[in-house]
């Protein structure tokens, strides 16, 4: 019985949102741009992990992302690892 409820819920979500959530028919950049965006985002995250515990705002302005005054308000004492999944080694 429980699985029928889950199936019904999934069907209702799929019927309301027939497009895939990722991309959704919008522009999807080519691989080199996606990779550059990823590395820029990692740079921002790293800056936030370093600056925020020190009470400093992070500013960033490059090709893809712009931050004016951003800070993580709550954070553990040590920054978590940044792990990246790839389809091949």
RAFEN-V94544 format. One record per backbone hydrogen bond with DSSP energy under -0.5 kcal/mol. CO is the residue of the C=O (numbers start at 1). NH is the residue of the N-H. Records with the same first field share a line. If there is no record, write none. Layout:
CO=NH, NH
This chain:
1=5
2=6
3=7
4=8
5=9
6=10
7=11
8=12
9=13
10=14
11=15
12=16
13=17
21=23
22=24
23=26
30=33, 34
31=35
32=36
33=37
34=38
35=39
36=40
37=41
38=42
39=43
40=44
41=45
42=46
43=47
44=48
45=49
46=50
47=51
48=52
50=54
51=54, 56
52=55
57=59
58=70
60=67
65=62
67=60
70=58
71=73
81=83
